[in-house]
Structure formats: structure tokens, C-alpha cells
Amino acid sequence: MRHKFHISDWGKSSRFKVLNKFVRHFGKPIFYGVTLLVLAAGIFFAFKLFLVLIQERISRSSITDLTRISRQTSLPGEKVQPLSELAPVETSMSSPPEKDLIHSTFYDLFSGVGWLNQEASTLYRDSVVSAFVFPPKFDWQKIENQSSMVNGQLSFVERQPDGSDTRCLGSRCLRQKDLNLYFQNQPLNLPADLADKNLINISIGGLDTVWLLGAVVQNDNNYDGLVFIFNGTGFMKADLSFSSPYKGVIGFGGSDDDWLAVYGAYQGQAVRVRGTDIKNISSFFNIRVMNGGFEPAVVRSINENCELSAEGGFASGGKIENCAAWYIFGLPPSQPKLLKLFQNRTADIVGAVDLTSSIVSEGIRSFSFSSISGESRELAAKVYKNSGASEFWRFRDLGFDKSKVLEAVSVNVNSYGNSETRKATISEVDLDSNGGQVDFYLSNNGVNWMKTGVGEEVEFSESHNHLLFWRVVFSPSSEPETSVFFDRIRLDYKVKFL
């Protein structure tokens, strides 16, 4: 039988005594020493491989940094000079090798002021809409009685104490209460499409000759908003719908051939309907605008005195419908809200400005607005106080203050402190410039500015500077009804590490 030796057997034979003693005293140190040598060799070769990879990466033409969190602020006491005082800048004729430059990207959606030079920026920034516009102008005056404000009947929409809402077109009225409808005081069946649905709420709106019905149904953890058109005899389902994880209610306003449907929730949604053309305008109803959510109502106002010519802001004549503005407010007793959407004398809604904080004072619970017949850009307002009393006010929209040149200026946006800013490009902007002329500038020191255009690369002659600033100058037109709307900028730039 073949015997298998184990470490414990070695000491049983005298000829293995010396070896056994050696193993006991030196076996473990030798084992650990060999192990450490193997590990050291592995670390050495791994480090060499790491250096090779780093050198290869640096030699590449570009690295894009899209997710910077921290930023380098502007220098202490740093100020931006007016354009009239800027020193002339000459463009360098020689270019450093592209392989030596690192590429990075900067975005700003203007949701905060961390990347803006607030002292140098004079353009009005709407912190709710998160965009730059010309300063809004309006009159907001209290009227002692309704009859002194306008001759004729005003139509203020509001929910009654029992929660009902009534919309009348001439002598015909549609009334909604809870999940029930009444037409001319008679019960009205809901559309068949809502049968067997988990119906959460319904709402109504009136246009010129037809009514609109909004219905919100729940599907598991999601809410769907449906819209129907009622002509006094039957319902027709509109070719639009909303889908949201947030519970909301739908509000309407406009004319038969041009109207808005707004889904009022924590995150708002909205569409504009012109005949068969349906356009999504949800970007104007962000979380800040909705402020937790409210039941929306819409008033459309057209400037009847709009000049339909090139002098009036039109390239080749225009339509009176292009001189419209839209006002969205919270249907009482919803929170007070007034959001203006403007078209800049074009067919599309291109911008928004939130006027709520400018007209809401302490003690106001909510308010409702009504267009004033025969008056352009004037709305009557019924203001509801926390005390239970109500007041009448007049809102007169004067457009925008375009009396002087305004600008928006950044702080340093280059986050690489140990680098030289060599080249930069304003790659993208979300901007409607119909309200005036817009000029873009870039600088790598905050003193010398180079004029540029969107998509044009600037090469800085003073390449040793490690900063990067952007600047946009707005020279307004004389037409007060239009405004720039600037809500996003992207810069691509190239630096050389020192």
C-alpha cells in the first residue's frame, strides 16, 4: 500500500528532522515573501499600463465634459466693462495643434443665477419661467365699482360655493358639478367614451359657439386627460390627450378656431389647437409655473390696433390673429396665478412671462379675469380676498419696456483652473429675437470681448488666460408688444492644460 506523506509525518522520521525544523522556522516567511514579490510585480506592470493609457487619452483630440457639478466663480471684485470701453481684439493667425486641446461643454437653462453676473446683467430674468425677456409693463389699478370700468356685461369664470362651474354662450348654458353635466338645467349624459372609466374629475370651457369638456381618468398609477367638443346636441372626441403621473384638471380658453387646453398639475402640460393643427406648448408650464398645481382658465386677447405691416413688425404683412396674447389664471378658488403667453406678431406662441408676483398683494386669495369688449390688451379682474370680500381691478397690458439696450452676462464658466482657454463657440441658443437685434460676444479674460455668431468658433489671441465668459446684448425695436425670449445657451470650448 502506498503511503501519502503529510507535513505532520515529516517529523516522525529522523532523516526529516532537519527539514522539519527548517520548514517550521522559515516556511511562512518564505511563503509571504514570495507572495509580496508577486504582488509588487503585478502592481508595477499595472501602473505602467495605466501611464500608457493616460498618455494615449491625453493625446486624443477632445474630451467632452457634460456633467460638471462644481464651478469656478468669477474673480473677487471682477467687473465686466461696457462695450463702449472694450479694448480692440485681433484674431490670432496661428492655431495650436488640436491634439493638445481638451474639449468641454457648458450649458445654462437659467433656472438659477449661479452662472450669471447679476451686477452686469440688466435684462429681466423671469425666475419662474426661467428665461430672459424685456421688462414687462402693465397698469394694475383698483376700480371702485364694476359699472365705471366698462359698459356691458363681464363674464368672470369661477367655481361657486357648491363646486359647480357654469359657462354660457348667449342664452345657452352648460353647467358642471362634480362628475355631472347639465345643459339648459337638464341632466346631460357624459360621452360614451367615458363609460366604465375610472373617472377622477371633469371640467368645462366655452369658446365662440361650442363648449369643451375635459375628463381626467386614472389608469393604475397614471392619469389620462381626454377632451371632447360639445355643440349643444352631442359630443365629439378631440384628437388630443394628456398623460401624466400627476393628478390634474383641464382648463380651456380661446376661440372656435384657435384655443388652448391646459392640464393643471404639479407638472403642467398644454396644447394649442388651430383647426387640425395641434402644437405642444408644455414647455411654458414647468413645475415652478404650476407651483404645486392649479385649475387653469384661459383668456385670449387680440390687439385690434395692431399694425399689419413691416413697420409693425411683420416681414410681409400679417394677420390680426398674430397680434394675440394669452393669459392663464387659476380658476377661483384656485391659487392666484397670472401667466402671459405672447406670439411676437407671429403665428406661434414663442414666449411667456409670469406676472403673478407683480400683482398679488397680501390678503388676496384668488382672482378671475374677463376680456373687456372693445378694449385691446385690457382685462377686468375680480379679486377675492381672504376676508371673503371681493374687489374689481383693471389690468392693462402695455407690452414690454424697450427704452434702452439691455444685456445678459455670465461669470467664468471654465471649470478647469489649471488651463488656458484657447477657443470657444456659442453652439446653441433657444432664443426668439423678434423684439430687437441680438449680438453675441465671448471673452477669456472678461475685458477683451470678441463678437461672434451662433456656431462660429472664436480663437482667443491672448491664449494664456484661463477664464471664459459669454455675453449677449439686446438692442430693442420700437414695437412695445414684442420681446426677446432667451431660455438656454450652450458653449463648446477648448483648453490646454498647463
DOFIKE-728153 format. One record per residue (C-alpha): x negated, y negated, z; residue in one letter. Coordinates in Angstrom, 2 decimals. Example, Ala and Ser with C-alpha at 12.3 -4.5 7.8 and 13.67 -1.06 7.14 Angstrom:
// residues 2
NODE_-12.30_4.50_7.80_A
NODE_-13.67_1.06_7.14_S
END
This chain:
// residues 498
NODE_0.00_0.00_0.00_M
NODE_-1.31_-3.39_-0.99_R
NODE_-1.72_-5.84_1.89_H
NODE_-0.89_-9.55_1.44_K
NODE_-3.09_-11.96_3.32_F
NODE_-1.65_-14.98_5.18_H
NODE_-3.51_-17.78_6.90_I
NODE_-2.81_-16.12_10.25_S
NODE_-4.53_-12.89_9.08_D
NODE_-7.82_-14.55_8.31_W
NODE_-8.89_-14.86_11.91_G
NODE_-8.33_-11.13_12.59_K
NODE_-11.47_-10.12_10.68_S
NODE_-14.90_-11.20_11.89_S
NODE_-16.05_-11.94_8.39_R
NODE_-13.38_-14.60_8.10_F
NODE_-14.11_-16.29_11.44_K
NODE_-16.39_-18.96_9.97_V
NODE_-13.98_-19.68_7.12_L
NODE_-11.07_-19.79_9.54_N
NODE_-12.86_-22.33_11.71_K
NODE_-13.70_-24.45_8.68_F
NODE_-10.10_-24.47_7.47_V
NODE_-8.77_-25.37_10.89_R
NODE_-11.11_-28.33_11.29_H
NODE_-11.36_-29.65_7.73_F
NODE_-8.39_-28.26_5.75_G
NODE_-5.92_-31.03_6.45_K
NODE_-8.35_-33.93_5.91_P
NODE_-9.43_-32.45_2.58_I
NODE_-5.78_-31.99_1.52_F
NODE_-4.86_-35.55_2.48_Y
NODE_-7.96_-36.93_0.79_G
NODE_-7.22_-35.20_-2.49_V
NODE_-3.61_-36.42_-2.33_T
NODE_-4.70_-40.03_-1.78_L
NODE_-7.14_-39.83_-4.68_L
NODE_-4.36_-38.60_-6.99_V
NODE_-2.01_-41.37_-5.83_L
NODE_-4.68_-44.04_-6.26_A
NODE_-5.41_-42.87_-9.78_A
NODE_-1.69_-42.95_-10.62_G
NODE_-1.28_-46.48_-9.26_I
NODE_-4.34_-47.66_-11.18_F
NODE_-3.09_-46.34_-14.52_F
NODE_0.45_-47.67_-13.83_A
NODE_-0.98_-51.13_-13.11_F
NODE_-2.99_-51.07_-16.35_K
NODE_0.16_-50.12_-18.27_L
NODE_2.08_-52.95_-16.55_F
NODE_-0.54_-55.51_-17.62_L
NODE_-0.37_-54.30_-21.21_V
NODE_3.43_-54.64_-21.23_L
NODE_3.30_-58.14_-19.71_I
NODE_0.80_-59.32_-22.31_Q
NODE_2.94_-57.88_-25.08_E
NODE_6.09_-59.59_-23.73_R
NODE_4.41_-63.00_-23.41_I
NODE_3.23_-62.76_-26.98_S
NODE_6.75_-62.39_-28.29_R
NODE_8.29_-65.38_-29.99_S
NODE_11.04_-66.08_-27.48_S
NODE_12.68_-65.14_-24.23_I
NODE_16.24_-66.26_-23.62_T
NODE_17.30_-67.14_-20.09_D
NODE_21.10_-67.29_-19.96_L
NODE_21.75_-66.80_-16.26_T
NODE_19.75_-69.34_-14.27_R
NODE_21.28_-69.99_-10.86_I
NODE_18.91_-72.48_-9.25_S
NODE_17.89_-75.72_-10.92_R
NODE_15.15_-78.29_-10.61_Q
NODE_16.64_-81.63_-9.68_T
NODE_15.57_-84.98_-11.06_S
NODE_12.54_-86.64_-9.57_L
NODE_13.07_-88.79_-6.42_P
NODE_14.04_-92.31_-7.37_G
NODE_14.18_-91.39_-11.04_E
NODE_16.40_-93.63_-13.20_K
NODE_17.39_-93.49_-16.85_V
NODE_16.73_-96.63_-18.85_Q
NODE_19.40_-98.29_-21.01_P
NODE_19.00_-97.55_-24.71_L
NODE_18.07_-101.16_-25.42_S
NODE_14.96_-100.77_-23.25_E
NODE_13.74_-97.47_-24.60_L
NODE_10.23_-97.23_-26.00_A
NODE_9.98_-96.06_-29.62_P
NODE_9.02_-92.44_-30.09_V
NODE_7.11_-90.99_-33.01_E
NODE_7.67_-87.42_-34.06_T
NODE_4.62_-85.17_-33.84_S
NODE_3.47_-83.79_-37.18_M
NODE_1.71_-80.74_-35.73_S
NODE_3.51_-77.77_-34.24_S
NODE_2.14_-75.37_-31.62_P
NODE_2.34_-71.70_-32.57_P
NODE_5.83_-70.34_-31.90_E
NODE_4.34_-67.25_-30.27_K
NODE_3.06_-69.45_-27.42_D
NODE_6.53_-70.83_-26.63_L
NODE_9.20_-69.36_-24.39_I
NODE_12.82_-69.89_-25.41_H
NODE_15.57_-70.68_-22.89_S
NODE_19.20_-71.81_-22.95_T
NODE_21.20_-74.23_-20.80_F
NODE_24.99_-74.56_-20.57_Y
NODE_27.22_-77.06_-18.77_D
NODE_31.02_-76.80_-18.62_L
NODE_31.26_-79.94_-16.44_F
NODE_33.10_-78.12_-13.67_S
NODE_30.77_-79.87_-11.22_G
NODE_28.27_-82.73_-11.11_V
NODE_25.13_-80.77_-10.20_G
NODE_23.63_-81.17_-13.67_W
NODE_24.79_-84.77_-14.21_L
NODE_23.03_-88.03_-13.43_N
NODE_26.00_-89.65_-11.70_Q
NODE_24.33_-93.04_-11.41_E
NODE_23.63_-93.29_-15.14_A
NODE_26.83_-91.61_-16.40_S
NODE_29.56_-94.20_-16.99_T
NODE_32.05_-92.12_-18.99_L
NODE_35.10_-90.98_-16.99_Y
NODE_34.84_-87.36_-15.85_R
NODE_38.14_-85.65_-15.05_D
NODE_37.19_-83.26_-12.24_S
NODE_40.49_-81.34_-12.56_V
NODE_40.43_-80.76_-16.33_V
NODE_36.59_-80.51_-16.22_S
NODE_35.99_-82.82_-19.18_A
NODE_34.80_-86.31_-20.12_F
NODE_37.30_-88.81_-21.57_V
NODE_37.59_-92.58_-21.83_F
NODE_39.10_-94.00_-18.62_P
NODE_42.91_-93.60_-18.73_P
NODE_45.06_-96.75_-18.49_K
NODE_48.66_-96.97_-17.29_F
NODE_51.14_-99.00_-15.25_D
NODE_52.89_-97.34_-12.33_W
NODE_55.49_-99.61_-10.75_Q
NODE_58.35_-99.11_-8.36_K
NODE_61.81_-100.19_-9.62_I
NODE_64.41_-101.21_-7.08_E
NODE_67.35_-99.69_-8.96_N
NODE_67.87_-97.45_-11.96_Q
NODE_70.03_-99.86_-13.97_S
NODE_67.34_-102.53_-14.01_S
NODE_64.92_-100.07_-15.58_M
NODE_66.85_-99.11_-18.69_V
NODE_70.24_-99.44_-20.28_N
NODE_71.57_-95.94_-20.81_G
NODE_71.57_-92.57_-19.15_Q
NODE_68.38_-90.93_-17.97_L
NODE_68.00_-87.19_-17.84_S
NODE_65.97_-86.16_-14.82_F
NODE_65.50_-82.41_-14.56_V
NODE_65.34_-80.95_-11.07_E
NODE_66.49_-77.95_-9.10_R
NODE_69.49_-78.50_-6.87_Q
NODE_69.51_-77.53_-3.18_P
NODE_71.10_-74.18_-4.13_D
NODE_68.17_-73.48_-6.51_G
NODE_70.18_-73.99_-9.70_S
NODE_68.98_-75.84_-12.82_D
NODE_71.30_-77.36_-15.45_T
NODE_70.33_-78.53_-18.95_R
NODE_72.90_-80.35_-21.08_C
NODE_72.78_-81.11_-24.80_L
NODE_75.55_-83.60_-25.36_G
NODE_78.67_-82.23_-23.69_S
NODE_77.47_-78.62_-23.64_R
NODE_75.58_-77.40_-20.59_C
NODE_73.58_-74.29_-19.75_L
NODE_73.13_-73.54_-16.06_R
NODE_70.75_-71.10_-14.38_Q
NODE_70.93_-69.88_-10.80_K
NODE_68.80_-67.02_-9.51_D
NODE_69.00_-64.31_-12.22_L
NODE_72.33_-65.52_-13.62_N
NODE_73.28_-67.79_-16.53_L
NODE_76.42_-69.89_-17.06_Y
NODE_77.40_-71.66_-20.27_F
NODE_80.12_-74.26_-20.01_Q
NODE_80.76_-72.97_-16.47_N
NODE_81.39_-69.43_-17.76_Q
NODE_79.12_-66.44_-16.97_P
NODE_76.71_-65.67_-19.81_L
NODE_75.14_-62.25_-20.29_N
NODE_71.36_-62.10_-20.43_L
NODE_69.69_-60.90_-23.66_P
NODE_69.87_-57.14_-24.21_A
NODE_66.04_-57.02_-24.30_D
NODE_66.05_-57.67_-20.54_L
NODE_68.22_-54.67_-19.71_A
NODE_66.52_-52.14_-17.43_D
NODE_63.59_-54.53_-16.90_K
NODE_62.13_-55.35_-13.50_N
NODE_63.23_-58.98_-13.82_L
NODE_61.43_-61.36_-11.42_I
NODE_62.84_-64.75_-12.45_N
NODE_64.44_-66.69_-15.30_I
NODE_64.23_-70.37_-16.27_S
NODE_65.75_-72.64_-18.92_I
NODE_64.86_-75.66_-21.03_G
NODE_66.62_-77.87_-23.56_G
NODE_65.37_-79.14_-26.93_L
NODE_67.41_-81.11_-29.51_D
NODE_70.16_-78.64_-30.42_T
NODE_69.10_-75.36_-28.78_V
NODE_68.14_-74.10_-25.35_W
NODE_65.20_-71.93_-24.34_L
NODE_65.27_-69.09_-21.82_L
NODE_62.16_-67.86_-20.05_G
NODE_62.10_-64.48_-18.33_A
NODE_59.29_-63.00_-16.23_V
NODE_59.28_-59.22_-15.77_V
NODE_56.90_-57.10_-13.74_Q
NODE_55.10_-54.06_-15.15_N
NODE_53.09_-52.35_-12.41_D
NODE_50.53_-54.99_-11.33_N
NODE_51.06_-57.24_-14.35_N
NODE_53.63_-59.90_-15.23_Y
NODE_55.01_-60.44_-18.74_D
NODE_56.68_-63.67_-19.80_G
NODE_59.32_-63.50_-22.56_L
NODE_61.02_-66.38_-24.38_V
NODE_64.46_-66.48_-26.03_F
NODE_66.26_-69.16_-28.08_I
NODE_69.96_-69.77_-27.33_F
NODE_72.07_-71.68_-29.88_N
NODE_75.33_-71.69_-27.91_G
NODE_76.59_-68.39_-29.29_T
NODE_73.76_-65.88_-28.96_G
NODE_70.11_-65.24_-28.10_F
NODE_67.18_-64.72_-30.45_M
NODE_63.86_-63.48_-29.11_K
NODE_60.96_-65.83_-29.87_A
NODE_57.79_-64.36_-31.35_D
NODE_55.65_-65.19_-28.33_L
NODE_54.95_-63.80_-24.89_S
NODE_52.69_-64.22_-21.88_F
NODE_50.79_-61.59_-19.92_S
NODE_49.19_-62.35_-16.58_S
NODE_48.07_-60.68_-13.35_P
NODE_49.69_-63.64_-11.54_Y
NODE_53.37_-64.13_-10.86_K
NODE_54.65_-67.27_-12.58_G
NODE_57.60_-69.09_-14.09_V
NODE_58.03_-70.52_-17.61_I
NODE_58.79_-74.17_-18.40_G
NODE_59.65_-75.86_-21.71_F
NODE_59.90_-79.20_-23.48_G
NODE_59.77_-80.88_-26.89_G
NODE_61.97_-80.90_-29.99_S
NODE_63.54_-78.17_-32.11_D
NODE_60.58_-78.11_-34.50_D
NODE_57.76_-78.84_-32.02_D
NODE_57.82_-77.57_-28.43_W
NODE_55.68_-76.20_-25.62_L
NODE_56.14_-73.13_-23.45_A
NODE_54.03_-73.21_-20.28_V
NODE_53.52_-70.26_-17.93_Y
NODE_53.10_-71.79_-14.48_G
NODE_50.99_-69.56_-12.24_A
NODE_47.69_-69.53_-10.35_Y
NODE_46.02_-69.38_-13.78_Q
NODE_48.24_-71.15_-16.30_G
NODE_48.93_-70.29_-19.93_Q
NODE_50.64_-72.28_-22.68_A
NODE_51.52_-72.22_-26.36_V
NODE_52.68_-74.85_-28.81_R
NODE_55.36_-73.80_-31.32_V
NODE_55.85_-75.65_-34.61_R
NODE_58.19_-73.63_-36.79_G
NODE_56.39_-70.34_-37.40_T
NODE_53.04_-71.74_-36.26_D
NODE_52.19_-70.75_-32.67_I
NODE_48.97_-72.07_-31.15_K
NODE_47.43_-71.10_-27.83_N
NODE_46.61_-74.16_-25.68_I
NODE_45.97_-72.31_-22.42_S
NODE_42.52_-73.88_-22.03_S
NODE_44.19_-77.05_-20.71_F
NODE_45.86_-75.14_-17.86_F
NODE_42.95_-73.87_-15.81_N
NODE_43.01_-72.90_-12.13_I
NODE_42.22_-76.44_-10.97_R
NODE_45.03_-77.95_-13.04_V
NODE_47.55_-75.41_-11.75_M
NODE_46.46_-75.97_-8.12_N
NODE_47.94_-72.69_-6.93_G
NODE_50.79_-72.71_-9.45_G
NODE_53.93_-74.78_-10.05_F
NODE_57.12_-74.59_-12.11_E
NODE_56.34_-76.69_-15.20_P
NODE_58.56_-79.09_-17.11_A
NODE_57.57_-80.93_-20.30_V
NODE_58.39_-84.36_-21.75_V
NODE_57.24_-85.32_-25.25_R
NODE_56.86_-88.99_-26.18_S
NODE_56.16_-90.42_-29.64_I
NODE_54.73_-93.89_-30.17_N
NODE_57.23_-95.32_-32.63_E
NODE_54.93_-98.28_-33.28_N
NODE_52.08_-96.05_-34.41_C
NODE_50.17_-97.48_-37.40_E
NODE_50.14_-94.73_-40.06_L
NODE_47.09_-95.96_-41.94_S
NODE_43.33_-95.71_-41.99_A
NODE_43.22_-98.80_-39.78_E
NODE_45.43_-96.98_-37.32_G
NODE_43.02_-94.07_-37.05_G
NODE_44.25_-91.88_-39.91_F
NODE_41.93_-90.76_-42.68_A
NODE_44.57_-90.93_-45.43_S
NODE_47.88_-91.87_-43.91_G
NODE_49.60_-89.84_-41.23_G
NODE_52.83_-88.59_-39.74_K
NODE_54.68_-90.16_-36.86_I
NODE_54.59_-86.77_-35.09_E
NODE_50.81_-87.15_-34.85_N
NODE_51.35_-90.10_-32.52_C
NODE_52.82_-87.88_-29.81_A
NODE_51.70_-87.34_-26.24_A
NODE_52.89_-84.61_-23.89_W
NODE_53.49_-84.94_-20.16_Y
NODE_53.68_-81.83_-17.97_I
NODE_55.00_-82.20_-14.43_F
NODE_56.15_-79.94_-11.63_G
NODE_59.91_-79.39_-11.67_L
NODE_61.20_-80.61_-8.28_P
NODE_60.88_-79.31_-5.63_P
NODE_57.53_-78.07_-7.02_S
NODE_54.33_-79.88_-6.06_Q
NODE_53.78_-83.33_-7.63_P
NODE_51.84_-83.00_-10.86_K
NODE_51.34_-85.11_-13.99_L
NODE_49.14_-83.81_-16.80_L
NODE_48.86_-85.66_-20.10_K
NODE_48.01_-83.85_-23.35_L
NODE_47.00_-86.04_-26.29_F
NODE_46.61_-85.47_-30.04_Q
NODE_44.25_-88.29_-31.07_N
NODE_46.55_-89.04_-34.01_R
NODE_46.06_-85.57_-35.42_T
NODE_48.44_-82.64_-35.82_A
NODE_46.83_-80.74_-32.93_D
NODE_46.61_-81.24_-29.18_I
NODE_42.90_-81.94_-28.64_V
NODE_42.54_-83.15_-25.06_G
NODE_44.00_-83.51_-21.59_A
NODE_43.71_-85.77_-18.58_V
NODE_45.16_-85.14_-15.11_D
NODE_46.84_-88.27_-13.72_L
NODE_48.22_-86.74_-10.53_T
NODE_45.77_-88.21_-8.03_S
NODE_46.21_-91.68_-9.56_S
NODE_49.95_-91.88_-8.95_I
NODE_50.60_-89.66_-5.92_V
NODE_50.56_-91.50_-2.62_S
NODE_51.12_-90.32_0.91_E
NODE_54.65_-89.18_1.62_G
NODE_55.54_-88.08_-1.95_I
NODE_56.91_-84.54_-2.10_R
NODE_57.58_-84.23_-5.86_S
NODE_58.79_-86.21_-8.86_F
NODE_60.67_-85.78_-12.13_S
NODE_60.19_-87.68_-15.38_F
NODE_62.51_-88.65_-18.20_S
NODE_61.71_-90.34_-21.50_S
NODE_63.25_-93.78_-21.94_I
NODE_65.25_-94.13_-25.14_S
NODE_63.80_-96.77_-27.45_G
NODE_60.60_-97.15_-25.45_E
NODE_57.30_-95.69_-26.64_S
NODE_54.98_-94.18_-24.08_R
NODE_57.25_-95.14_-21.19_E
NODE_58.76_-92.68_-18.75_L
NODE_61.24_-93.15_-15.96_A
NODE_60.31_-91.34_-12.77_A
NODE_62.43_-90.19_-9.85_K
NODE_60.18_-89.84_-6.83_V
NODE_61.20_-87.59_-3.94_Y
NODE_59.84_-88.49_-0.51_K
NODE_59.08_-86.15_2.36_N
NODE_61.68_-88.07_4.34_S
NODE_64.41_-86.89_1.94_G
NODE_64.83_-90.30_0.28_A
NODE_64.23_-90.89_-3.44_S
NODE_62.86_-93.86_-5.40_E
NODE_62.73_-94.89_-9.05_F
NODE_59.46_-95.78_-10.72_W
NODE_58.33_-96.63_-14.24_R
NODE_55.29_-95.01_-15.83_F
NODE_53.89_-96.90_-18.82_R
NODE_51.07_-95.16_-20.68_D
NODE_48.55_-97.71_-22.03_L
NODE_46.21_-95.12_-23.51_G
NODE_42.52_-95.42_-22.66_F
NODE_40.14_-98.18_-21.64_D
NODE_37.82_-98.62_-24.63_K
NODE_36.42_-102.03_-23.80_S
NODE_32.75_-101.01_-23.62_K
NODE_30.16_-98.43_-24.61_V
NODE_30.01_-95.51_-22.18_L
NODE_27.68_-92.56_-21.79_E
NODE_27.05_-89.25_-20.06_A
NODE_23.51_-88.38_-18.94_V
NODE_22.05_-85.23_-17.41_S
NODE_19.45_-84.67_-14.74_V
NODE_16.48_-82.48_-15.60_N
NODE_17.79_-79.16_-16.94_V
NODE_14.45_-77.39_-17.46_N
NODE_14.19_-74.90_-14.60_S
NODE_10.58_-73.96_-15.37_Y
NODE_8.45_-76.29_-13.25_G
NODE_5.09_-74.90_-14.41_N
NODE_5.69_-75.51_-18.10_S
NODE_5.59_-78.13_-20.84_E
NODE_8.82_-78.89_-22.72_T
NODE_7.83_-78.79_-26.39_R
NODE_11.08_-78.50_-28.40_K
NODE_14.83_-78.75_-27.78_A
NODE_18.11_-78.52_-29.68_T
NODE_21.67_-79.51_-28.78_I
NODE_23.02_-76.30_-30.24_S
NODE_26.74_-76.55_-29.45_E
NODE_29.27_-79.01_-28.06_V
NODE_33.02_-78.83_-27.53_D
NODE_33.90_-82.38_-28.47_L
NODE_36.71_-84.28_-30.17_D
NODE_35.19_-87.61_-31.17_S
NODE_38.20_-89.18_-32.89_N
NODE_38.18_-92.00_-30.35_G
NODE_34.89_-93.51_-31.49_G
NODE_31.30_-92.93_-32.57_Q
NODE_29.14_-90.42_-30.69_V
NODE_25.32_-90.37_-30.61_D
NODE_23.15_-87.66_-29.04_F
NODE_19.68_-88.05_-27.51_Y
NODE_17.05_-85.78_-25.94_L
NODE_14.05_-86.57_-23.76_S
NODE_11.34_-84.62_-21.95_N
NODE_10.49_-87.43_-19.53_N
NODE_13.70_-89.46_-19.02_G
NODE_12.08_-92.58_-20.51_V
NODE_11.49_-91.96_-24.21_N
NODE_14.61_-90.75_-26.00_W
NODE_14.84_-89.15_-29.44_M
NODE_18.10_-89.45_-31.36_K
NODE_19.36_-86.16_-32.72_T
NODE_22.41_-84.35_-34.04_G
NODE_24.08_-81.11_-33.09_V
NODE_21.97_-78.25_-34.42_G
NODE_18.88_-80.40_-35.10_E
NODE_15.66_-79.37_-33.35_E
NODE_13.62_-82.11_-31.70_V
NODE_9.86_-81.71_-31.26_E
NODE_8.51_-83.94_-28.49_F
NODE_5.32_-85.84_-29.27_S
NODE_4.43_-86.13_-25.57_E
NODE_4.22_-82.39_-25.06_S
NODE_2.67_-82.47_-21.58_H
NODE_5.98_-83.41_-19.91_N
NODE_7.79_-80.58_-18.16_H
NODE_11.30_-82.13_-17.94_L
NODE_14.34_-82.02_-20.24_L
NODE_17.32_-84.39_-20.35_F
NODE_20.31_-84.80_-22.67_W
NODE_22.29_-87.99_-23.23_R
NODE_25.49_-88.73_-25.16_V
NODE_26.51_-92.32_-25.96_V
NODE_30.13_-93.09_-26.88_F
NODE_30.92_-96.27_-28.83_S
NODE_34.73_-96.58_-28.75_P
NODE_37.01_-97.55_-31.60_S
NODE_39.55_-100.34_-31.14_S
NODE_42.56_-97.98_-31.04_E
NODE_43.54_-97.51_-27.36_P
NODE_45.63_-94.40_-27.98_E
NODE_42.70_-92.11_-28.82_T
NODE_39.86_-90.79_-26.69_S
NODE_36.85_-88.54_-26.91_V
NODE_37.29_-85.18_-25.20_F
NODE_33.98_-83.60_-24.23_F
NODE_34.05_-80.42_-22.15_D
NODE_30.97_-78.31_-22.98_R
NODE_27.35_-78.61_-24.09_I
NODE_24.64_-76.05_-24.84_R
NODE_20.92_-76.74_-25.18_L
NODE_18.27_-74.37_-26.52_D
NODE_14.72_-75.35_-25.68_Y
NODE_11.17_-74.04_-25.88_K
NODE_8.48_-74.41_-23.26_V
NODE_4.83_-73.47_-22.93_K
NODE_3.76_-72.06_-19.56_F
NODE_0.68_-73.61_-18.02_L
END
